[in-house]
Amino acid sequence: MAGQAWEAILEGVLPEDGCTGVLVARVWRPEAAGPSVVAIREDGVHDISAAAATTATLTNAADPVAIARGTAGEKISTWREIAANSVAGINDPSKPHFLAPADLQAVRACGVTFVRSLLERVIDERTDGDPTRAEAIRGELQAEIGVDLSEVVPGSDEAAKVKTALVEAGMWSQYLEVGIGPDVEVFTKAQPMSAVGFGAEIGIHPDSVWNNPEPEVALVINAKGGIVGATLGNDVNLRDVEGRSALLLGRAKDNNASAALGPFIRLVDETFTLDDIRSAEVALAVEGTDGFRLEDGSAMTEISRDIEDIAGQTLNADHQYPDGLVLYTGTMFTPNQDRDGPGQGFTHRVGDVVTIASPKLGTLANTVNHSRAIVPWTFGAAALMANLAKRGLL
């Protein structure tokens, strides 16, 4: 993708209201050989690590907004300079670049929380991972279900009746169970510290021939279960692998650089409320080196479960996260636009640039590569603790 196109992407890194809200991120500082927590402000990017050495520390604080606003911090650079230097392949390793904004938090994800992706998951299951069968099964499935699943409230009496009818018709699926049943699907997407940020390469397994981006709004949840912010995410998925067996979900979801988050966390405050998250609109664009372009758009208003419900089903008296977590809320997209031939649907190619944008959350953009070709992940929690201790931040 040409540098000119990345210039256009850089124009949308910040939200439409600029730095009106509280934006916090992580930046790799070469001179410190490690990351810093930063606040993105009108006058530049400020290192606030002296007040919060990790974003987990910040988001679990009693008042993260006050810390982010009230800590002066050293000015590192401008957001645009750092963003421009974050683009894989053209970045200068001697200068700062953005990382995923989460560090010690668990990274988990919800599945089939949108009807559009629910039906595609059922299609994945019925094709056994064969993309050439998808279009025919898609038509059969929509005709046979005979009910608008977007109107069904998960876990309701009506949902139970729909389940009974589908079971009797031989149409039931494990994906329908978590799509309209009482319990949300929540799985581990990635290890803490393994997600990549704005501009980085994202990874697909080289054995996969049918895969796609999953643009999502990700909740930032503190250890007490409160939603304290949100960010954009790409839950990269291998459709052929998951289609072969749901027990291969870990292989389909967790590969090198298959979780992208960023460009920052927008903390909940008077300018950005839970209702802003509930009504967020998300746009997706995929542009390939072959001239292929896909564009789509949707909204969080289409989600079948409320964000506080899925947060509560994830973190509760039965399951704690002392460092908090980042929770992908589920994708509203499953691209099926033909790319290589009629009826074959969409799949990634190396070099694709995936852009995910939302008015109040800015833009997350990444380039696709094979997971084994991407720079290996080596800087984990132990390395972080050693680095912060050496810098006197612990």
C-alpha positions in Angstrom: 0.0 0.0 0.0 1.4 3.3 -1.0 2.7 5.8 1.6 0.1 8.3 0.3 -2.7 5.9 1.4 -1.1 5.7 4.9 -1.1 9.5 4.9 -4.9 9.4 4.5 -5.2 6.8 7.3 -3.1 9.0 9.6 -5.6 11.8 9.2 -8.2 9.7 11.1 -6.0 8.4 14.0 -7.7 10.7 16.5 -11.4 10.7 17.2 -13.6 13.3 15.4 -13.6 15.4 18.5 -9.8 15.3 18.7 -8.3 15.3 22.2 -11.5 16.4 23.9 -11.7 13.1 25.7 -9.1 11.3 27.8 -6.9 9.3 25.5 -4.2 7.0 26.9 -1.8 4.8 25.0 1.5 2.9 25.2 4.5 4.0 23.4 7.8 2.2 22.9 10.7 4.4 23.9 13.9 3.3 22.3 16.1 5.2 24.8 14.5 3.4 27.7 14.4 0.0 25.8 10.8 -0.3 27.0 7.2 1.0 26.9 5.7 4.1 28.6 2.1 4.9 29.4 1.2 8.2 27.7 -1.6 10.7 27.6 -2.4 12.1 24.1 -3.2 15.8 24.4 -3.5 18.8 22.1 0.1 19.9 22.7 1.6 16.4 22.3 2.1 13.0 23.7 3.1 13.0 27.4 4.8 10.2 29.3 2.8 9.6 32.5 4.5 6.4 33.6 5.7 8.0 36.9 2.0 8.1 38.0 1.0 4.8 36.3 3.8 2.4 35.2 1.3 0.2 33.3 -2.1 0.8 31.7 -3.4 -2.0 34.0 -2.3 0.2 37.0 -4.0 3.2 35.4 -7.3 1.5 34.5 -7.6 -0.1 38.0 -7.0 3.1 39.8 -9.8 4.7 41.8 -9.9 7.6 39.3 -8.0 6.9 36.1 -9.3 10.0 34.4 -7.9 12.3 37.1 -4.5 10.6 36.8 -4.4 10.9 33.0 -5.5 14.5 33.1 -3.6 15.6 36.2 -0.1 14.2 35.5 2.0 16.6 33.5 4.6 14.2 32.3 7.5 14.6 29.8 6.4 15.5 26.3 7.8 12.8 24.0 6.6 14.0 20.6 3.4 14.6 18.7 0.8 11.9 18.1 1.2 12.2 14.4 4.9 11.7 14.4 4.6 8.7 16.6 1.7 7.3 14.5 3.6 7.8 11.3 6.6 6.0 12.8 4.4 3.0 13.9 3.7 1.8 10.3 5.5 -1.5 9.8 8.2 -1.5 7.2 8.7 2.2 7.1 9.3 3.0 10.8 12.6 4.2 12.3 13.4 1.9 15.3 15.4 4.8 16.9 12.2 6.8 17.4 9.0 6.1 19.5 6.1 4.1 18.1 2.7 3.1 19.4 2.1 -0.3 21.0 -1.2 -2.0 21.8 -2.7 0.1 24.7 -3.2 -2.9 27.0 -0.3 -4.6 28.8 -0.9 -6.8 31.9 -4.7 -7.1 31.3 -6.1 -10.4 30.1 -7.3 -10.3 26.5 -10.6 -12.1 26.0 -13.2 -12.1 23.3 -16.9 -12.7 22.9 -18.3 -14.6 19.9 -21.5 -14.6 17.9 -23.0 -11.5 19.6 -24.2 -10.1 16.3 -26.8 -11.9 14.1 -24.9 -11.4 10.9 -21.7 -13.1 12.3 -23.9 -15.7 14.1 -25.3 -17.0 10.7 -21.8 -17.0 9.2 -20.5 -19.1 12.1 -23.2 -21.6 11.4 -22.2 -21.5 7.8 -18.5 -22.1 8.8 -19.7 -25.2 10.7 -21.8 -26.6 7.9 -19.1 -26.1 5.3 -16.5 -28.0 7.4 -14.1 -25.1 6.5 -14.7 -25.3 2.7 -15.2 -21.7 1.4 -16.6 -23.0 -2.0 -19.7 -24.3 -0.2 -20.5 -21.2 1.7 -22.8 -19.3 -0.7 -25.1 -22.3 -1.3 -25.4 -23.0 2.4 -25.9 -19.4 3.3 -29.1 -19.3 1.1 -30.4 -22.6 2.4 -29.9 -21.6 6.0 -31.6 -18.2 5.8 -34.6 -19.9 4.1 -34.9 -22.7 6.6 -34.6 -20.7 9.8 -37.7 -18.7 8.9 -37.3 -16.3 11.8 -35.5 -12.9 12.2 -33.0 -13.8 14.8 -32.1 -10.1 15.3 -35.5 -9.8 17.1 -34.8 -12.6 19.5 -33.5 -11.6 22.9 -30.8 -14.1 24.1 -31.9 -16.2 27.0 -35.6 -15.2 26.8 -38.7 -17.4 26.7 -39.0 -16.6 22.9 -35.4 -17.7 22.4 -36.1 -21.0 24.1 -39.1 -21.6 21.8 -37.0 -20.8 18.8 -34.4 -23.3 20.0 -37.1 -26.0 20.4 -38.3 -25.4 16.9 -34.8 -25.4 15.4 -33.9 -28.6 17.2 -37.1 -30.3 15.9 -36.2 -29.1 12.4 -32.6 -30.5 12.7 -31.2 -27.0 12.5 -29.7 -26.5 15.9 -26.0 -25.5 16.2 -23.5 -24.8 18.9 -23.2 -21.3 17.5 -27.0 -20.8 17.9 -26.6 -22.0 21.5 -24.3 -19.1 22.4 -26.0 -16.7 20.0 -29.5 -16.8 21.4 -29.0 -18.9 24.5 -28.6 -17.5 28.1 -24.8 -17.8 28.2 -22.4 -15.7 26.1 -19.4 -17.2 24.4 -16.2 -15.8 26.0 -12.8 -17.2 25.0 -9.1 -16.3 25.5 -8.0 -14.3 22.5 -4.4 -13.7 23.4 -1.9 -13.7 26.2 -1.3 -10.4 28.1 1.4 -8.3 26.3 1.0 -10.2 23.0 -1.5 -7.8 21.2 -0.1 -5.5 18.5 -1.0 -1.8 18.0 -1.6 0.8 15.3 0.5 0.3 12.2 1.9 -3.1 13.2 1.6 -6.2 11.0 -1.2 -8.6 11.9 -0.8 -12.3 11.5 -2.6 -15.1 9.7 -1.4 -18.7 9.8 0.2 -19.6 6.5 -1.8 -22.9 6.3 -5.1 -21.0 6.3 -6.8 -20.4 2.9 -10.0 -18.8 4.3 -9.7 -16.0 6.9 -10.8 -12.6 7.7 -10.6 -9.5 9.9 -13.1 -9.2 12.8 -13.4 -5.4 13.6 -14.7 -4.9 17.1 -15.1 -2.5 19.9 -13.2 -3.8 22.9 -14.1 -2.9 26.4 -11.5 -2.0 29.0 -12.7 -3.5 32.3 -11.1 -3.0 35.7 -10.7 -5.7 38.4 -14.0 -4.8 40.0 -15.9 -5.4 36.7 -16.4 -1.7 35.8 -16.2 -0.6 32.2 -13.6 2.2 32.4 -12.9 2.7 28.7 -12.9 1.3 25.2 -10.6 0.8 22.2 -10.8 -0.7 18.7 -9.8 -4.2 18.0 -9.2 -6.7 15.2 -9.9 -10.3 16.3 -8.2 -11.9 13.3 -9.9 -15.2 12.5 -9.2 -18.3 10.4 -12.6 -19.4 9.2 -11.4 -22.7 7.6 -9.7 -23.8 10.9 -12.7 -22.9 13.1 -15.1 -24.4 10.5 -13.3 -27.8 10.8 -14.0 -28.0 14.5 -15.0 -25.5 17.3 -12.3 -27.3 19.4 -9.7 -25.7 17.1 -10.8 -22.2 18.2 -7.5 -21.6 19.9 -5.6 -22.4 16.7 -8.0 -20.3 14.7 -7.7 -17.3 17.0 -4.4 -17.2 18.8 -1.4 -16.9 16.5 1.5 -14.5 16.4 0.1 -10.9 16.1 -3.5 -12.1 15.5 -4.8 -9.7 18.1 -4.7 -5.9 17.3 -5.8 -3.2 19.7 -5.6 0.6 19.5 -4.7 3.2 18.7 -5.4 4.2 22.3 -7.9 3.6 25.2 -10.5 6.3 25.5 -11.5 6.5 29.2 -15.1 6.9 30.2 -15.8 10.5 31.2 -18.3 13.2 30.6 -17.4 13.2 26.8 -17.5 9.4 26.4 -20.1 7.4 28.2 -21.3 3.8 28.2 -24.1 4.9 25.9 -21.5 6.2 23.5 -20.0 2.7 23.4 -23.5 1.2 22.9 -24.2 3.4 19.9 -20.7 3.4 18.4 -20.5 3.1 14.6 -17.7 1.1 13.1 -16.3 1.2 9.5 -14.1 -1.5 7.9 -11.9 -1.2 4.8 -9.6 -3.8 3.4 -7.3 -2.7 0.6 -5.0 -5.2 -1.2 -1.9 -4.9 -3.2 -3.9 -6.6 -6.0 -6.3 -3.7 -6.3 -9.0 -5.4 -4.3 -11.0 -3.1 -2.0 -13.7 -4.0 0.5 -15.7 -1.5 2.5 -18.4 -2.1 5.1 -20.0 -0.5 8.1 -22.2 -1.3 11.0 -23.1 -0.2 14.6 -23.0 -1.5 18.1 -26.7 -1.0 18.3 -27.0 -4.3 16.4 -25.4 -6.3 19.3 -27.7 -8.9 20.8 -26.4 -8.6 24.4 -25.8 -5.4 26.3 -22.1 -4.5 27.0 -22.7 -4.6 30.8 -24.2 -8.1 30.5 -21.2 -9.5 28.6 -18.8 -7.7 31.0 -20.7 -9.2 33.9 -20.7 -12.7 32.4 -17.0 -12.5 32.0 -15.8 -11.0 35.3 -17.9 -11.9 38.4 -17.8 -13.8 41.7 -16.8 -17.0 39.8 -14.0 -15.5 37.7 -11.7 -12.7 38.7 -9.1 -10.7 36.8 -6.8 -8.8 39.3 -5.2 -6.8 36.5 -8.5 -6.2 34.7 -9.1 -7.2 31.1 -9.7 -6.1 27.6 -12.8 -7.7 26.1 -13.6 -7.9 22.4 -17.4 -7.5 22.2 -17.8 -9.6 19.1 -17.7 -8.7 15.4 -20.6 -7.2 13.5 -18.9 -8.1 10.2 -18.2 -11.3 8.3 -16.9 -10.3 4.9 -18.2 -12.5 2.1 -17.5 -10.4 -1.0 -15.9 -12.6 -3.6 -12.2 -12.0 -4.1 -10.7 -14.9 -6.0 -13.7 -16.2 -7.9 -17.6 -16.5 -7.8 -18.9 -18.2 -4.7 -15.4 -18.3 -3.0 -16.1 -15.3 -0.7 -13.4 -13.2 0.9 -10.0 -14.2 2.3 -6.9 -12.2 3.2 -3.8 -11.9 1.1 -0.4 -10.9 2.4 -0.1 -7.1 2.1 -3.7 -6.3 2.8 -4.2 -3.1 4.8 -7.1 -3.4 7.2 -8.6 -0.1 8.5 -11.1 0.0 11.4 -12.5 3.4 12.3 -15.1 4.8 14.7 -15.9 8.5 15.3 -15.1 8.5 19.0 -12.4 5.9 19.0 -10.3 7.0 16.0 -8.6 4.5 13.6 -6.8 1.2 14.0 -4.9 0.2 10.8 -2.6 -2.8 10.2 -1.0 -4.7 7.4 -1.5 -8.5 7.0 1.4 -10.9 6.9 1.9 -14.6 7.7 2.3 -15.1 11.5 5.7 -16.7 11.1 7.0 -13.9 9.0 6.2 -11.2 11.6 8.8 -10.2 14.1 8.5 -12.7 17.0 6.9 -11.6 20.3 9.7 -11.6 22.9 8.9 -8.8 25.3 6.5 -10.3 27.9 5.5 -9.6 31.5 8.8 -10.6 33.0 10.7 -8.3 30.6 8.3 -5.5 31.4 8.8 -5.8 35.1 12.6 -5.9 34.7 12.5 -2.8 32.5 10.2 -0.8 34.8 12.3 -1.7 37.8 15.5 -0.6 36.0 13.9 2.7 35.2 12.8 3.2 38.8 9.1 3.1 37.9 8.2 0.3 40.3 
